[in-house]
Every structure is written in C-alpha cells, then in structure tokens.
Amino acid sequence: MPSIEVARGAVAEMVALAISSDRGEQRRLFLVVDGTREQLDWSEMIDLAARADFPVII
C-alpha cells in the first residue's frame, strides 16, 4: 500500500492532524518538512507527540 502525505503546514499541526486521522491508515501517513527533503513517518510522529516539550494543538 502506498504512503499518504497528510498535508502541508506547521509540524505540530500536521502531527495533530495525523493522530486524529483514521486509525486504519495512520501507519501509512508521513509528513514532509517544508524547506527540507526530510520526511517523518508514523513512528517518528508518535515519538514527537509523546515529548513533554512538543506543542499541544487544541
């Protein structure tokens, strides 16, 4: 199954969007960090969201 780019925007906003997405597709999601070639896969998004210093989106 191919990967799915979530959207473009601030990393914290995109991680929040990914976490709130359909659980069946979450492992296929990735983020592309603007201005770089870096991609964050699902496990990296979960690691970021678990950090105490990661911004909370309400």
Secondary structure, 3 states (H helix, E strand, C coil): CCCEECCCCCHHHHHHHHHCCCCCCHHHEEEECCCCCCEEEHHHHHHHHHCCCCCCCC
